[in-house]
């Protein structure tokens, strides 16, 4: 489960981590009589979303251009990883009754506003 660097208003999504990427920091270069800035290092993962319903919400509400499960690849910084979720490999269905985003009916059977 990962969060967005854009802020807390965008919901966390479930992703599958694919490849680890680490870039070391680089000193600036001398260009003419000016020196360019030093580039800090960063580390993270290439990842792909795993639930179509989460992709649809991101695309419709925030215009994030994800389209298909397991085909869209994005970069996730290490700081954006919220928690590691173990999935049953046979069943990639998202649990609906624990999800706050998709729940419209309260426990007493009445619809919430």
Buried (B, 14 or more C-beta within 10 A) or exposed (E): EBBBEEEEEBBBBBBBBBEEEEEEEEEEEEEEEEEEEEEEEBEBBBBBBBBBBBBEBBEEEEEBEBEEBEEBEBEBBEEBBEEEEEEEEEEBEBEEEEEEEEEEEEEEEEEEE
